[in-house]
């Protein structure tokens, strides 16, 4: 998967190759959060839309479902109503039967119809999603001094999601494909077209079955996108207050003319994610439990009744002088509050093929804890979880390099990470604006120079040499 963003917020141009473990580095205020939030919005949108689920008319459902009721039960929040008028259907049937029209032309005819029917829904829903997460009108996402942003998300082998945003608050969506992608797409669809053209009776359902196969190729392989923002310790400290306000005031305030201040999109999703947790164990609970070593204790989620109307309360349980103690997590150390949401979400909500985005995982962590955390992330990656990190820690980069180096020894007892699973991207200032550069990763994982980090270390070293020289002159 790859995302290319031009004139988006503070970013002039960024091209991020999204691998099972993707790391984005760079100085402050260059657009790392803009990029990760954009990736989160687009991936979660593609997941939620469920292109593979087509609702056409009451008597049609795909053969994968046992019944219409089963179809309605599992369909996604958004779906696409693609229907033909009787005249349009007759014209399509005529073209399908016409032997002078090639299979490729039939594909183009169907593609045009499908894309036209999808565009209205896609553009409206994606506009809402972007404005919800970024908290501004979409026109404000266009870089200052430019009139249009362009975003390409290459999300599978067949299609590119292309988005154009103007500073006039207009958004346009297209699904396009490269020549290579188009060849793969046609190779998938042509057998269905050929089979349809051989049948004596071309029915509406048979046509919709081909449309269904078309939509299947628009699906993304991810199952969920989970965003854990920076500043989560502060968000967790205000968790009870925010939840109480949302629950108790949301229905009452509008009646009395009161307005509630907006919560940033990723923070709102963060709270919703915590509220949705049940304290159960997911497929990676055993990996999440490795965080207990860093925590030197356990995190427990309990639902109680009270001011927050059943919202979960979070406790930190630890050993002190041989006794088990329990305190609410808001009273625990900053490191506990930073890791608490990561532990709870990893334990319950992360699944195979999830996308887990974590901003600044090093926050409030001792260097040794940072290295332990990266080993845990690498274990998730090896179990088909996709992880994106933003970081200001060179220790995280060096630890990733070491894990890549360990993979050369092929010893199971050593934590390791395959080089092909990792990409590192630097956001950098240039005279034309902020751009991304992919950082080369050595085969042995040993970095001779980490950009934007090692130059600071070299400056500190030069300062120390200067201080030593001055001290010697003083003696």
Buried (B, 14 or more C-beta within 10 A) or exposed (E): BBBBBBBBBBBBBBBBBBBBBBBBBBEEEBBBBBBBBBBBBBBBBBBBBBBBBBBBEEEBBBEEBEEEEEBEEEBEEBBBEBEBEEEEBEEBBEBBEEEEBEBEEBBEBBBEBBBEBBBEBBBEBBBEBBBBBBBEEBBBBBBEEBEBBBBBBBBBEBBBBBBEBBBEBEBEBBBEBEEEBBEBBBEBBBEBBEEBBEEEEBEBEBBBBBBBBBBBBBBBBBBBBBBBBBBBBEBBBEBBEBBBBBBEEEEEEEEEEEEEEEBBBBBBBBBEBBBEBEBEEBBBBEBBBBBBEBBEBBBBBEEEEEEBEEBBBBBBBBEEEEEEEEEEBBEBBBBBBBBBBBBBBBBBBBBEBBBBBBBBBBBBBEEEBBBBBBBBBBBBBBEBBBBBBBBBBBBBBBBBBBBBBBBEEEEEEEBBBBBEBBBBBBBBBEEEBBBBBEBEBEEEBEBEEBBBBBEEEEEEEEEEEEEEEEEEEEE
